[in-house]
Amino acid sequence: MLMSINKFMKGSVAGWMKASGEHADIVMSTRIRLARNLRGHLFPIASNPEDANQVDEVVKEVLLNSGEKGYEYMRMSDVPLLDRQILVEKHLISPQLTDSKRNGAVILSEDETVSLMINEEDHIRIQCIYPGFQLENAYEHADSVDNELEDKLPYAFDEEFGYLTSCPSNTGTGMRASVMMHLPALTITKQIDRIIPAVTRLGMVVRGSYGEGSEALGNIYQISNQTTLGKTEKEILADLKNVALRLIAHERRSREVLLAKSKIALENKLFRSLGIIKYARLLPSGEAARCLSDVRLGIDLEIIQDIDMSILNELMIFMQPGFLQQYARTELTAEERDIFRADLFRERLSVNQVSEREDSGE
């Protein structure tokens, strides 16, 4: 049975934000994205509405009639603009797909692990997101969805160049593998400034949490492969895994150094941030992201004991403009968003404190 679109709008925390999986204290999520196009159809950048609709129909028919249950189909032109923004904030679609002129659509799995975008930059963008550091599991899931489609649809494929895509940089495997990492210690110690160029030289791209052109708010960075042509999927995954493990090791060492050499200053910084999100009356998005990063680090280092990590994951989404306006049920100015954001943070954290006291029997 298909679910209502409201499920994806109201559920704040997606499956990939459950703070689980290997190295979950540093690697927040793992994503695999496969770009595919259909032979005999113009690519989306040159397509017309009739051709785009044909692609939409055949992809929808195959996936919704597959053995997997619980998929929901949404045509972007039928989704209100605010709801489209929320889907972006939850990392379920790309900002490019929000343009209703693209004749775009998305098919989502019930647990939000799988997102299949139709008529984005390519005809099909298969995305699988897993919590923590799970490159192999995420790839296997994406590959199974890909195989389901390829069995029934004629992909644009060349024996020499591999899968053909709108952007030449995606040609080959058509795969972008990425890990979203929380690297506060490397940022605090300013090591991140020299690490990013080094990671780039290893063939990786470092971006903010919302991909190309986005800022690394809250010390959250997205590391992904740069090359898709000339390497197999296994080689790409191995290269990214190697780089990610190095970053994890550097971050852990930096955290140890901060604790050993600047413990009081670090504790002061982390508890100040906790105070801000608990009691502030105005909370701009940049400050909210910075404070959430500090509190997350405090929990990871067992300096802060009374906050559930799942609450922070919720607040990462609550703080975004789309969700704020959904909860307010009205459009908000920038200052109104800052006020409403602070109200939401105080309310959510006070609920957490009540739960903590009930659990302890107080």
C-alpha positions as a printed NumPy array, in Angstrom:
array([[  0.   ,   0.   ,   0.   ],
       [  1.348,   3.422,  -0.933],
       [  1.757,   5.954,   1.842],
       [  0.62 ,   9.541,   1.994],
       [  3.091,  12.253,   1.081],
       [  2.414,  13.675,   4.545],
       [  4.486,  10.882,   6.049],
       [  7.636,  12.308,   4.477],
       [  6.714,  15.857,   5.469],
       [  5.931,  15.159,   9.121],
       [  8.64 ,  12.657,   9.979],
       [ 11.59 ,  14.81 ,  10.994],
       [ 14.288,  12.168,  11.36 ],
       [ 15.029,   9.955,   8.366],
       [ 16.426,   6.463,   8.782],
       [ 19.947,   7.601,   7.964],
       [ 19.931,   9.98 ,  10.974],
       [ 19.547,   7.26 ,  13.609],
       [ 23.12 ,   7.723,  14.907],
       [ 23.965,   4.067,  14.289],
       [ 26.463,   2.131,  12.206],
       [ 30.231,   1.917,  12.319],
       [ 32.099,   5.097,  13.405],
       [ 28.722,   6.82 ,  13.881],
       [ 30.283,   9.374,  16.238],
       [ 32.156,  10.839,  13.238],
       [ 30.521,   9.453,  10.084],
       [ 26.908,  10.569,  10.181],
       [ 25.809,   8.88 ,   6.965],
       [ 26.924,   7.061,   3.828],
       [ 25.37 ,   7.76 ,   0.441],
       [ 25.594,   5.997,  -2.91 ],
       [ 24.177,   7.744,  -5.965],
       [ 23.956,   6.156,  -9.416],
       [ 23.263,   8.261, -12.533],
       [ 21.471,   6.483, -15.38 ],
       [ 19.821,   7.482, -18.663],
       [ 17.501,   5.648, -21.027],
       [ 18.541,   4.842, -24.573],
       [ 16.353,   6.448, -27.228],
       [ 15.339,   9.451, -25.114],
       [ 16.828,  12.952, -25.046],
       [ 18.786,  13.648, -21.885],
       [ 16.936,  15.976, -19.451],
       [ 19.093,  19.014, -20.317],
       [ 17.776,  18.846, -23.916],
       [ 14.487,  17.071, -23.337],
       [ 10.925,  18.209, -24.039],
       [  7.857,  17.673, -21.798],
       [  6.515,  14.779, -23.883],
       [  9.774,  12.836, -23.749],
       [ 10.238,  13.605, -20.044],
       [  6.747,  12.313, -19.307],
       [  7.485,   9.09 , -21.19 ],
       [ 10.619,   8.523, -19.095],
       [  8.643,   9.275, -15.944],
       [  5.932,   6.759, -16.79 ],
       [  8.209,   3.841, -17.695],
       [ 10.469,   4.278, -14.645],
       [  7.481,   4.616, -12.31 ],
       [  5.831,   1.512, -13.737],
       [  8.925,  -0.632, -13.295],
       [  9.763,   0.389,  -9.754],
       [  6.242,   0.553,  -8.322],
       [  5.519,  -2.885,  -9.767],
       [  8.753,  -4.409,  -8.492],
       [  9.006,  -6.859,  -5.634],
       [  9.829,  -4.08 ,  -3.186],
       [  6.821,  -2.74 ,  -1.309],
       [  6.232,   0.614,   0.333],
       [  7.399,   2.985,  -2.397],
       [  5.729,   6.383,  -2.758],
       [  5.683,   8.316,  -6.036],
       [  5.559,  12.128,  -6.118],
       [  5.497,  14.342,  -9.187],
       [  7.233,  17.603,  -8.318],
       [  4.607,  19.768, -10.016],
       [  2.027,  18.317,  -7.587],
       [  4.165,  18.923,  -4.483],
       [  3.867,  22.376,  -2.854],
       [  7.043,  24.466,  -2.935],
       [  7.497,  24.344,   0.839],
       [  7.203,  20.537,   0.843],
       [  9.795,  20.333,  -1.924],
       [ 12.123,  22.413,   0.236],
       [ 11.6  ,  20.023,   3.156],
       [ 12.502,  17.047,   0.954],
       [ 15.762,  18.842,   0.113],
       [ 16.423,  19.572,   3.794],
       [ 15.996,  15.872,   4.556],
       [ 18.49 ,  15.018,   1.761],
       [ 15.793,  13.049,  -0.084],
       [ 15.971,  15.085,  -3.306],
       [ 18.426,  17.541,  -4.821],
       [ 17.739,  21.292,  -5.076],
       [ 17.71 ,  20.899,  -8.882],
       [ 14.665,  18.628,  -8.718],
       [ 12.561,  21.301,  -6.99 ],
       [ 12.232,  23.11 , -10.329],
       [  8.774,  21.959, -11.454],
       [  9.601,  22.91 , -15.072],
       [ 11.868,  19.856, -15.281],
       [  8.872,  17.46 , -15.253],
       [ 10.684,  15.819, -12.375],
       [  9.455,  13.252,  -9.875],
       [ 10.766,  11.218,  -6.963],
       [ 10.057,   7.706,  -5.717],
       [ 10.834,   7.169,  -2.019],
       [ 11.011,   4.023,   0.085],
       [  9.042,   3.939,   3.318],
       [ 12.14 ,   4.177,   5.517],
       [ 13.615,   6.922,   3.283],
       [ 16.718,   4.83 ,   2.615],
       [ 16.043,   4.799,  -1.141],
       [ 15.31 ,   7.897,  -3.193],
       [ 14.972,   7.629,  -6.945],
       [ 14.884,  10.994,  -8.727],
       [ 13.404,  11.105, -12.232],
       [ 14.326,  13.794, -14.796],
       [ 16.835,  15.592, -12.637],
       [ 20.189,  16.14 , -14.403],
       [ 19.858,  12.576, -15.694],
       [ 16.768,  10.475, -16.364],
       [ 17.36 ,   8.445, -13.211],
       [ 19.313,   9.198, -10.047],
       [ 19.263,   6.235,  -7.655],
       [ 20.248,   7.265,  -4.138],
       [ 20.711,   5.061,  -1.075],
       [ 21.569,   6.606,   2.306],
       [ 22.636,   4.554,   5.327],
       [ 23.514,   5.703,   8.85 ],
       [ 27.159,   5.653,   9.904],
       [ 29.983,   4.232,   7.814],
       [ 28.359,   1.577,   5.606],
       [ 29.759,   1.948,   2.103],
       [ 29.371,  -1.693,   1.085],
       [ 25.823,  -2.053,   2.442],
       [ 24.663,   1.183,   0.814],
       [ 26.234,   0.172,  -2.503],
       [ 24.674,  -3.294,  -2.464],
       [ 21.245,  -1.771,  -1.881],
       [ 21.673,   0.809,  -4.657],
       [ 23.005,  -1.889,  -6.988],
       [ 19.954,  -4.099,  -6.358],
       [ 17.602,  -1.225,  -7.276],
       [ 19.75 ,  -0.524, -10.345],
       [ 19.593,  -4.167, -11.437],
       [ 15.824,  -4.189, -11.037],
       [ 15.554,  -1.241, -13.415],
       [ 18.232,  -2.386, -15.876],
       [ 16.492,  -5.752, -16.322],
       [ 13.477,  -3.956, -17.77 ],
       [ 14.761,  -0.638, -19.154],
       [ 17.3  ,   0.055, -21.943],
       [ 20.105,   2.049, -20.36 ],
       [ 22.301,   4.39 , -22.392],
       [ 25.574,   2.462, -22.205],
       [ 28.773,   2.427, -24.267],
       [ 31.262,  -0.446, -24.179],
       [ 34.194,   1.97 , -24.053],
       [ 32.845,   4.781, -21.853],
       [ 30.351,   2.966, -19.649],
       [ 27.084,   4.586, -18.529],
       [ 26.426,   7.785, -20.483],
       [ 25.39 ,  10.833, -18.462],
       [ 24.461,  14.481, -18.999],
       [ 27.647,  15.65 , -17.272],
       [ 30.844,  14.039, -18.641],
       [ 32.316,  13.906, -15.131],
       [ 29.728,  11.249, -14.222],
       [ 30.313,   9.046, -17.272],
       [ 31.712,   5.581, -16.564],
       [ 30.278,   3.933, -13.478],
       [ 27.919,   6.882, -13.005],
       [ 28.537,   6.445,  -9.288],
       [ 29.109,   9.049,  -6.614],
       [ 29.881,   7.568,  -3.217],
       [ 30.033,   9.925,  -0.266],
       [ 30.302,  10.009,   3.5  ],
       [ 28.983,  12.863,   5.62 ],
       [ 31.42 ,  13.485,   8.457],
       [ 31.348,  15.571,  11.623],
       [ 34.893,  16.944,  12.016],
       [ 34.792,  19.527,  14.83 ],
       [ 38.235,  18.853,  16.329],
       [ 39.989,  19.204,  12.976],
       [ 38.09 ,  22.453,  12.442],
       [ 38.792,  23.847,  15.933],
       [ 42.517,  23.122,  15.549],
       [ 42.433,  24.525,  11.97 ],
       [ 43.957,  21.326,  10.579],
       [ 41.014,  21.052,   8.206],
       [ 42.512,  23.899,   6.116],
       [ 45.47 ,  21.748,   5.086],
       [ 43.577,  18.451,   5.058],
       [ 41.021,  19.506,   2.439],
       [ 43.67 ,  20.186,  -0.27 ],
       [ 45.358,  16.87 ,   0.604],
       [ 42.055,  14.998,   0.249],
       [ 41.478,  16.729,  -3.096],
       [ 44.862,  15.532,  -4.354],
       [ 43.756,  11.984,  -3.532],
       [ 40.911,  12.328,  -6.027],
       [ 38.142,  13.246,  -3.612],
       [ 35.831,  16.263,  -3.366],
       [ 35.046,  18.002,  -0.066],
       [ 31.744,  19.898,   0.15 ],
       [ 29.207,  21.065,   2.699],
       [ 26.436,  18.793,   3.925],
       [ 24.104,  19.792,   1.067],
       [ 26.623,  19.088,  -1.683],
       [ 28.082,  21.35 ,  -4.341],
       [ 28.126,  25.026,  -3.413],
       [ 26.929,  24.465,   0.168],
       [ 28.699,  25.618,   3.315],
       [ 30.096,  23.204,   5.918],
       [ 27.644,  24.354,   8.596],
       [ 28.145,  22.732,  11.966],
       [ 31.55 ,  21.334,  10.958],
       [ 29.824,  18.771,   8.732],
       [ 31.642,  17.858,   5.523],
       [ 30.681,  15.615,   2.63 ],
       [ 33.568,  13.62 ,   1.132],
       [ 32.963,  11.978,  -2.244],
       [ 34.807,  10.503,  -5.207],
       [ 35.736,  12.848,  -8.043],
       [ 36.388,  10.275, -10.773],
       [ 33.825,   7.849, -12.187],
       [ 35.512,   6.949, -15.479],
       [ 38.359,   4.426, -15.608],
       [ 37.643,   2.847, -12.213],
       [ 35.315,   0.084, -11.121],
       [ 32.719,   0.555,  -8.411],
       [ 34.809,  -1.55 ,  -6.026],
       [ 37.89 ,   0.592,  -6.655],
       [ 35.929,   3.796,  -6.026],
       [ 34.521,   2.412,  -2.771],
       [ 37.97 ,   1.233,  -1.653],
       [ 39.553,   4.629,  -2.367],
       [ 36.832,   6.523,  -0.483],
       [ 36.981,   4.09 ,   2.418],
       [ 40.741,   4.578,   2.693],
       [ 40.433,   8.391,   2.746],
       [ 37.531,   8.318,   5.206],
       [ 39.41 ,   6.05 ,   7.613],
       [ 42.374,   8.432,   7.53 ],
       [ 40.081,  11.364,   8.332],
       [ 38.475,   9.411,  11.177],
       [ 41.909,   8.678,  12.646],
       [ 42.97 ,  12.352,  12.339],
       [ 39.737,  13.533,  13.976],
       [ 40.114,  11.089,  16.868],
       [ 43.706,  12.165,  17.5  ],
       [ 42.685,  15.826,  17.42 ],
       [ 39.968,  15.159,  19.968],
       [ 42.487,  13.445,  22.237],
       [ 44.88 ,  16.409,  21.94 ],
       [ 42.12 ,  18.894,  22.792],
       [ 41.198,  16.885,  25.872],
       [ 44.82 ,  16.529,  26.977],
       [ 45.971,  20.106,  26.386],
       [ 42.855,  22.311,  26.583],
       [ 40.26 ,  20.39 ,  28.567],
       [ 38.896,  23.317,  30.593],
       [ 38.738,  25.623,  27.578],
       [ 37.061,  22.869,  25.561],
       [ 34.514,  22.122,  28.293],
       [ 33.785,  25.832,  28.608],
       [ 33.148,  26.099,  24.857],
       [ 30.891,  23.038,  24.764],
       [ 28.803,  23.956,  27.809],
       [ 28.405,  27.539,  26.584],
       [ 26.939,  26.162,  23.367],
       [ 24.639,  23.902,  25.36 ],
       [ 23.458,  26.928,  27.312],
       [ 22.725,  28.842,  24.122],
       [ 20.518,  26.177,  22.551],
       [ 18.737,  25.608,  25.888],
       [ 17.974,  29.231,  26.702],
       [ 18.433,  31.507,  23.669],
       [ 15.503,  33.65 ,  22.496],
       [ 17.018,  34.397,  19.077],
       [ 18.911,  31.642,  17.297],
       [ 20.267,  32.283,  13.768],
       [ 20.896,  29.172,  11.661],
       [ 24.7  ,  29.547,  11.653],
       [ 24.872,  29.828,  15.429],
       [ 22.432,  26.949,  15.841],
       [ 24.589,  24.705,  13.627],
       [ 27.773,  25.667,  15.492],
       [ 26.187,  25.011,  18.891],
       [ 24.745,  21.668,  17.782],
       [ 28.215,  20.672,  16.586],
       [ 29.721,  21.582,  19.977],
       [ 27.077,  19.689,  21.924],
       [ 27.457,  16.664,  19.641],
       [ 31.203,  16.699,  20.317],
       [ 30.496,  16.995,  24.045],
       [ 28.284,  13.903,  23.933],
       [ 30.862,  11.94 ,  21.915],
       [ 33.568,  12.837,  24.467],
       [ 31.227,  12.023,  27.392],
       [ 31.579,  15.578,  28.677],
       [ 27.856,  16.255,  28.214],
       [ 25.731,  13.481,  29.674],
       [ 22.095,  14.551,  29.676],
       [ 21.268,  14.979,  25.972],
       [ 20.12 ,  12.174,  23.695],
       [ 21.97 ,  12.22 ,  20.361],
       [ 18.706,  11.537,  18.523],
       [ 17.445,  14.91 ,  19.804],
       [ 20.366,  16.634,  18.08 ],
       [ 19.558,  14.808,  14.846],
       [ 15.989,  16.072,  15.061],
       [ 17.186,  19.616,  15.702],
       [ 19.462,  19.487,  12.643],
       [ 16.269,  19.213,  10.612],
       [ 14.071,  21.427,  12.813],
       [ 16.462,  24.344,  12.304],
       [ 16.011,  24.426,   8.511],
       [ 13.732,  27.128,   6.99 ],
       [ 11.286,  24.677,   5.409],
       [ 10.608,  22.75 ,   8.596],
       [ 10.376,  25.915,  10.695],
       [  7.686,  27.296,   8.43 ],
       [  5.861,  23.98 ,   8.315],
       [  5.664,  23.874,  12.107],
       [  4.725,  27.55 ,  12.278],
       [  2.133,  26.932,   9.525],
       [  2.948,  30.272,   7.971],
       [  5.718,  32.041,   6.078],
       [  8.327,  33.574,   8.369],
       [ 10.771,  36.429,   7.957],
       [ 14.435,  35.802,   8.796],
       [ 14.02 ,  37.284,  12.299],
       [ 10.804,  35.337,  12.885],
       [ 12.633,  32.136,  11.912],
       [ 15.374,  32.93 ,  14.44 ],
       [ 12.754,  33.398,  17.171],
       [ 10.794,  30.296,  16.217],
       [ 13.993,  28.242,  15.946],
       [ 14.986,  29.237,  19.493],
       [ 11.483,  28.394,  20.748],
       [ 11.623,  24.944,  19.133],
       [ 15.07 ,  24.201,  20.534],
       [ 14.049,  25.178,  24.078],
       [ 10.861,  23.141,  23.866],
       [ 12.551,  20.032,  22.467],
       [ 15.402,  20.103,  24.983],
       [ 13.007,  20.619,  27.897],
       [ 11.103,  17.513,  26.783],
       [ 14.423,  15.638,  26.738],
       [ 15.137,  16.73 ,  30.343],
       [ 11.695,  15.559,  31.5  ],
       [ 12.273,  12.177,  29.819],
       [ 15.692,  11.876,  31.478],
       [ 14.172,  12.523,  34.938],
       [ 11.364,  10.007,  34.331],
       [ 13.855,   7.375,  33.194],
       [ 15.93 ,   7.907,  36.349],
       [ 12.826,   7.668,  38.569],
       [ 13.047,  11.222,  39.912]])
